[in-house]
């Protein structure tokens, strides 16, 4: 048994520049609220 299994989810939001094929912003959170995704854009 592993001590790392907590039953929690983590979310990652990525902002991708499709023309340049690069990641221009990202954010990780345990919540999927709107503010979480908006912070990846800034």
C-alpha positions as CSV (number, residue, x, y, z in Angstrom):
1,X,0.0,0.0,0.0
2,X,1.2,3.5,-0.8
3,X,0.9,6.4,1.6
4,X,0.3,8.7,-1.4
5,X,-3.2,7.7,-2.2
6,X,-5.4,10.5,-0.8
7,X,-8.4,10.3,-3.0
8,X,-8.0,14.0,-4.1
9,X,-7.9,15.4,-7.6
10,X,-5.5,18.0,-9.0
11,X,-6.4,20.2,-11.9
12,X,-4.0,21.8,-14.4
13,X,-5.0,24.6,-16.8
14,X,-2.8,25.3,-19.8
15,X,-2.8,28.3,-22.1
16,X,-1.3,27.2,-25.4
17,X,-0.3,29.5,-28.3
18,X,-1.3,27.3,-31.2
19,X,0.6,29.4,-33.8
20,X,3.9,29.3,-31.9
21,X,3.2,25.8,-30.5
22,X,4.3,26.8,-27.0
23,X,2.7,26.8,-23.5
24,X,2.4,30.5,-22.5
25,X,0.7,30.0,-19.1
26,X,-0.3,27.4,-16.7
27,X,-1.8,26.9,-13.2
28,X,-2.4,24.0,-10.9
29,X,-5.1,23.8,-8.2
30,X,-7.2,21.3,-6.2
31,X,-10.3,23.4,-7.2
32,X,-11.8,23.9,-10.6
33,X,-13.4,27.3,-10.0
34,X,-13.3,30.0,-12.6
35,X,-10.6,32.0,-10.9
36,X,-8.2,29.1,-11.2
37,X,-8.6,28.9,-15.0
38,X,-8.4,32.7,-15.3
39,X,-5.1,32.9,-13.4
40,X,-3.5,30.7,-16.0
41,X,-4.4,33.3,-18.7
42,X,-2.7,36.2,-16.8
